[in-house]
């Protein structure tokens, strides 16, 4: 059983490295940079600022008179 798990880990690493090598051929460094420029701010807005947005919506509800929510 242990050797089977090691074999699965080796296959995953091999297939992952092959996939990364394929992506290096398909995408240019400029395309990767543009992708990161688009993805990183989106990740930041989606996950890091969620609590800020929640607080703003909470305050907006109180401002327009919604007291129960």
C-alpha positions in Angstrom: 0.0 0.0 0.0 2.8 2.4 0.9 4.6 1.8 -2.4 1.3 2.4 -4.3 1.0 5.8 -2.6 4.6 6.6 -3.5 3.9 5.6 -7.1 0.8 7.9 -7.2 2.8 10.8 -5.8 5.5 10.2 -8.5 2.9 10.1 -11.3 1.4 13.3 -10.0 4.7 15.1 -9.9 5.6 13.8 -13.3 2.3 14.8 -14.9 2.4 18.2 -13.1 5.9 18.9 -14.3 4.9 17.9 -17.9 1.9 20.2 -17.7 4.1 23.1 -16.5 6.6 22.4 -19.3 3.7 22.5 -21.8 2.5 25.8 -20.4 5.9 27.3 -20.8 5.8 26.4 -24.5 2.3 27.7 -25.0 2.5 31.0 -23.1 5.0 33.8 -23.6 6.4 35.6 -20.5 4.3 38.7 -21.5 1.1 36.7 -21.6 1.9 35.3 -18.1 2.6 38.8 -16.8 -0.7 40.1 -18.2 -2.5 37.2 -16.7 -1.0 37.8 -13.3 -1.8 41.5 -13.5 -5.4 40.6 -14.1 -5.7 37.8 -11.6 -3.9 39.2 -8.6 -6.1 42.3 -8.1 -9.2 40.2 -8.7 -8.1 37.8 -6.0 -7.4 40.7 -3.6 -10.8 42.2 -4.2 -12.6 38.9 -3.9 -11.0 37.5 -0.8 -9.1 40.3 1.1 -11.7 43.1 0.8 -14.8 41.0 1.5 -15.1 42.2 5.1 -14.7 45.8 4.0 -17.5 45.5 1.4 -19.7 43.7 4.0 -19.2 46.6 6.4 -20.0 49.1 3.8 -23.2 47.3 2.8 -24.1 47.0 6.5 -23.7 50.8 7.0 -25.7 51.5 3.8 -28.6 49.4 5.1 -28.7 51.4 8.3 -28.5 54.7 6.3 -31.5 53.9 4.2 -33.5 52.8 7.3 -33.3 49.1 7.3 -32.9 48.2 10.9 -33.6 44.5 10.8 -31.4 42.3 8.5 
